[in-house]
């Protein structure tokens, strides 16, 4: 039996990291699970305010709070979709996790150099530094919840629907570079949204579509056959909707 490809998981905290770990562990040897602690919410708000302005940031913050209610309301739908697609968010065993304050810490680079994975799976971290990306002779591969480059940033599925762009409501598996979801595209897929779906369930559908693509990309990496390409469409980075923007889009276009 051929050896399983050796991979490392470099990720932020959350259900999607658990689901990716559980989805990959049977087919790949996960030599490390490096989990970045959540950055300070206050620092993130200050950074966002400098970029977008305080009023826009306030609206996004209000929506983030509101989205928690959307998630609670969608609990049964989320559970059903997880079961339908064979996803598991069972927590990663604590003994397997190496916690770090930043994915760009020199400790991370040193660990990856030591373990020599054939690929590094990235999920939900801050932007990775050039120094880290060059620290190991292995591709860094990310699952992005949107079709790039048209829907870089966050909530790409929602924004595609909000823009009546269903052909670009989907996921991308791509190489990681120093930009925000700007690396070469490896695989992409559309998702089909049903009437019962909403902002809270789009990520579940996207992750279900992305896992087979990530597995294919990791096999390509192990075999040395990765073939990145440019994405289609104009490049644009998206952020959280504001609360009033979400309500307006829901009322005018029915996008939940």
GIRARA-V319989 format. One record per run of one state. SS is the DSSP state (@ for helix, = for strand, . for the rest). FROM is the first residue (numbers start at 1). TO is the last residue. If there is no record, write none. Layout:
SS&FROM&TO  SS&FROM&TO
//
This chain:
.&1&5  =&6&12  .&13&14  @&15&24  .&25&28  =&29&36  .&37&40  @&41&52  .&53&53  @&54&73  .&74&74  @&75&84  .&85&93  @&94&96  =&97&100  .&101&105  @&106&115  .&116&118  =&119&123  .&124&129  @&130&133  .&134&138  =&139&144  .&145&148  =&149&149  .&150&151  =&152&153  .&154&155  @&156&162  .&163&165  @&166&168  .&169&169  =&170&175  .&176&184  =&185&190  .&191&198  @&199&223  .&224&228  =&229&229  .&230&231  =&232&232  .&233&236  =&237&238  .&239&242  @&243&253  .&254&256
//
